[in-house]
């Protein structure tokens, strides 16, 4: 069987770290192509993604093909020693397809057709679309499958289109029949005795189209699962065709990090390497934190092996309402963040800025103003830095800390019938991740069914839906010596999204030493004070919770359960006075923490800190990093990245040497505004990952 890491390693063994961009030569006269290649070479680019949106150029009408331009640009790239990630153009079918076969077009939940004139105008369930996509894929794979320049295949683009059309409804029914086997089972799983929703024939079942009031949550959940699987099928159909003609070249697609529309753990099992797109928002400097978490998701998807940043912006994007440019230096800092967190290269969207079309204002490696520009110079400078860092290529980036995350649970927790919309899954994830960022530690974001034996600490910020077997596996892992921290509103629903009976979170009650009877979202202006109790928290010897503690969004009516449990903090006022807010439970040889409310950042910092101590994980930083400084470790190097326009100083626990200059650093290291340092530990170090 192919291994994902092998897929990427097979490429980087030829190229070193990848440095690239989407290249759309079809937007330019052929006379500019030699100049493009000269500029690629000048910037140090060794990979371009070609053909992502070229279907109408390749197949101008149903029966005609036009490969000459692609033959010519591939030959030029090969001659210029630029490798190619060749894309199937199936994300944007040509107008003739939708015009001639309207069934290929998607419809939204209201039944409105989404027409051509933009991109993504396909229904993942359309047989005609899929057949046309297979045809163009086969034509490309047959012709270029063994082309020496082609080192990677790129299926479609950001697979994410949803459709509620009639063909999708039929495919949904087939999917449901496979899942449930009978209408009776489906009616039970969907709980259709509620609101008189019982189905008497399969034909009655529909996608969750616009309806007068709240949808059945299990119908919605299943439609999301179905859509995700349909998108994955588009990928595997094209991948299998490519593999027939190009068996030695890895096939992937560009993911979108924490994208709601598809379960990337299922994609990770099918792609030959993990490729992801990440676009920092320069107007929101703290988005680097979500960037870091997204990169750590890729690290988890790749099982601790390298992955690839397939798209990022050299400066501004065009698709936010107000698009700030990157500050000088930010391009380097943002790019090194991905590299430090396991990416084996940096790629941009796109090489040359478009002069026309919907992305005219998107930044590019080569702006319309040409090569004598800050952006081009900064890209070229990054190209040089990647040369200096070439020994990173192929270096694994595993972590001892896992964050459990599950698309199923995310979908279920966002159902509008849940008690609050203020306990966002991604917000929770970031809140529990931040104390690690401040300590220069990193994680692998993994599925709840992942084997946990290589981790020492597991964070579960938010798993509303949790399968019995995954809860049992977590419980048994802790009992054998692991440490876990579980956030509120977790472990409540089964895989149908049905709430479990009994005191919650029943499947985790033994692990967490706590059980509850009511969820109590807090009204505006209501805060619940809570305070640390004595010995339970101190026994872990890592200081105390901060004095002023208040929950302002969420609380739960809890009581202790079992002999190992102790309240670390209890509410001091209001209806929950004297009841536990934070619980620590000794379970077998391990420890589990349950945080039953939204705790302030400082308190979460303390709780995560205590759990780190229990798990025996130390930080390379003295105290905490400033909130705009990132420290990531890979292969024995510290990457210190200043995401702010101000100079910053950090204090490390050991001395280091600058990788580039050889300069020795003491424990205090200064960073320039948007400064980036890559430091080698001055002595052998057991890092977070090893
Ligand atoms: C990505 C997409 C690219 C381009 C880019 C602009 O999401 O894959 O085709 O649109 O955004 O930032």
Boltz pocket constraint, residues with backbone or C-beta under 6 A from the ligand:
constraints:
  - pocket:
      binder: B
      contacts: [[A, 157], [A, 158], [A, 254], [A, 277], [A, 279], [A, 311], [A, 313], [A, 317], [A, 318], [A, 349], [A, 359], [A, 362]]
      max_distance: 6.0
